[in-house]
């Protein structure tokens, strides 16, 4: 076992281990918890409801694709000692403008969505306490206070506890509905449903498993953990695999629930977070109120981990963006690891941006044009991430030893093409005639 010394800021072991060990993992749990939101669970649930086990293989591929993206982001941070935004900035000013518009618009709309998603299960559990909007405000404020006053080490521990709750709830439900294992194994064969738009539905399921901007935040959490050089590469790769094994368990479990509880009974639920409230009612009718309440607790854990994960991870990215924009030079992984960025004014300013302006949307409704722009920018981010990682990790910006091999290039290229296809569809489907 490696000799270690304590990092007094993060509380983590700061020396490099001799081999990868399960006891070091952490950022992977954070990215899994943040990336799997209520929307991901309901999308997988609906896939199981509509197609049974047919698209189980697509959910698994979605996890493999995201592994390649997160691994590439982590490898960039560890092999270069520079942050991802610093790498983007080296590709030209267009990356800065894209990120600036994206992070402002996306954060404004996402803040309202995350608060509402966290509020829904709380109102269902405590219907007479207060209105949904005030539950949403309370969730946002609790997330703000928690991230503002706690550093990465505490944040990771809380996320780990909430992931444990998510894990127990989803696995319990999957077992409770008694899945047909023969059909489930058959669902691992890549077969398309006999439906219109089955290809696009399948691509949407693959692309929707586990995170968007949180994949880019993974490298920042790796640095915040105290991993800042290539000595931690094996640990990071183990950590990343744990992240998407965990994600895979969540989405496969919900697909089981959709296939057994909804598909077999020909029950349809709404898309979006309200579909999970409908599932709670179905679970209560089928298995009793205790199971329904247990599920709502898991629903809250799923939503709230996404909220505080974005509040922390994207605020770190924004702090890095501001430092680079102000000409403070290349951001180093050691600076993120020191905890200085979590105490910086840009970090806290973005926390406030994620919390208070979106409260206005909760009470006044979401502006139509802003929602269209949010949808387009969100769809464009993953093609942007995949494309820029291919560029960075095949260039002299990355030490030769840690550049992409054929497998990494192939997986990132597949991810890029997948997300580009979904991006074009998303842009095509927007009601542009009403926009102007």
Secondary structure, DSSP 4 states (H G I P E B T S, - for coil): -----B-TTT-SB-SPPSS--GGG--HHHHHHHHH--HHHHHHHHHHHHHHTTTTHHHHHHHHHHHHHHHHHHHHHHHHHSB-HHHHHHTT-HHHHHHHHHHHHHHHHHHHHHHHHHHHHHHHHHSTTT--HHHHHHHHHHHHHHHHHH--HHHHHHHHHHHHHHHHHHHHHHHHHTT--HHHHHHTTS----SSTTHHHHHHHHHHTSS-SHHHHHHHHHHHHTT--SGGGHHHHHHHHHHHHHHHHHHHHHHHHHIIIIIITTT----SSTHHHHHHHHHHHHHH-HHHHHHHHHHHHHHHHHHHHHHHHHHHHHHHHHHHHHTT----BHHHHHTTTGGGSHHHHHHHHIIIIIHHHHHHH---HHHHHHHHHHHHHHHHHHHHHHHHHHTSTTS-GGGS--HHHHHHHHHHHHHHHHHHHHHHHHS-HHHH-
